[in-house]
Amino acid sequence: MNIRRLVLDVDKAMQRPTLLELARAMAGVRGVEGFNITVTEIDIETVGMDVTVEGTNIDFDALIEAIESSGAVMHSVDQIVVGDRLVEGVKRSR
């Protein structure tokens, strides 16, 4: 299955890993061509992030392993795009 995009809900402790450490871990995953990490929430102990990853044949298991071995935690997969090309969502009106 050719995974092209993943949008993940990821949390980390306030101190470790740093965003740079998390990015280094993710950058080495097979199939990852680019990603962004956006901090969405900060409290006294944790930092919540939206992580969007794009590439070709992204190794999902290796990506999650890289995130978790860095010290962060993946809470959910909020979007997955699979196939030969990226397909953007279309809002429906009801």
VOGU-3710 file (C-alpha; in Angstrom, 3 decimals, decimal comma):
1> mnirrlvldv> 0,000/0,000/0,000  1,480/3,326/-1,085  0,995/5,684/1,886  1,432/9,246/0,595  0,303/11,380/3,553  -0,324/10,896/7,254  -1,717/13,429/9,708  -0,961/12,332/13,256  -1,879/13,606/16,720  1,357/13,384/18,732
11> dkamqrptll> 2,220/14,422/22,304  5,583/14,831/23,997  6,828/15,811/27,421  7,661/19,502/27,857  11,430/18,947/28,041  12,239/15,868/25,961  12,298/15,139/23,143  12,884/18,572/21,657  11,147/19,266/18,351  14,541/18,973/16,661
21> elaramagvr> 15,148/15,522/18,201  11,712/14,379/17,054  12,362/15,759/13,552  15,727/13,968/13,333  14,099/10,670/14,271  11,328/11,079/11,692  13,614/12,285/8,883  15,370/8,925/8,670  12,231/6,879/7,997  11,974/5,186/4,596
31> gvegfnitvt> 9,533/6,914/2,274  9,370/10,197/4,196  10,048/13,072/1,796  8,873/15,943/3,974  6,876/16,745/7,074  5,811/19,503/9,407  5,345/19,488/13,145  2,889/22,088/14,454  2,502/22,710/18,178  -1,218/22,941/18,892
41> eidietvgmd> -1,360/22,836/22,677  0,977/23,415/25,610  0,238/22,685/29,241  2,442/22,406/32,296  3,748/18,919/31,454  3,024/18,134/27,782  3,109/19,577/24,291  0,429/18,513/21,784  1,328/18,511/18,094  -0,188/17,890/14,685
51> vtvegtnidf> 2,342/16,077/12,487  1,795/15,969/8,718  4,073/13,607/6,797  4,242/13,256/3,014  6,197/10,906/0,788  5,990/7,761/-1,277  5,481/4,338/0,306  5,904/5,754/3,815  6,891/2,981/6,224  4,104/3,499/8,780
61> dalieaiess> 5,469/1,084/11,387  8,972/2,580/11,174  7,533/6,096/11,458  5,605/5,267/14,627  8,681/3,490/16,030  10,811/6,581/15,309  8,282/8,873/17,023  7,944/6,649/20,080  11,657/5,828/20,397  12,368/9,567/20,480
71> gavmhsvdqi> 10,158/9,818/23,575  6,953/11,168/22,023  3,601/9,339/21,828  1,261/8,987/18,842  -2,370/9,299/19,943  -4,220/8,927/16,674  -4,082/8,855/12,902  -6,309/11,746/11,826  -5,802/11,397/8,070  -4,257/8,880/5,693
81> vvgdrlvegv> -3,867/9,342/1,948  -3,041/6,253/-0,110  -2,534/5,705/-3,821  -0,591/6,945/-6,813  -1,337/10,610/-6,116  -2,439/12,919/-3,327  -6,178/13,521/-3,172  -7,365/16,568/-1,259  -10,566/16,313/0,749  -13,624/18,091/-0,558
91> krsr> -16,056/19,699/1,871  -19,622/18,637/1,257  -22,511/20,973/1,790  -25,624/19,470/3,244
//
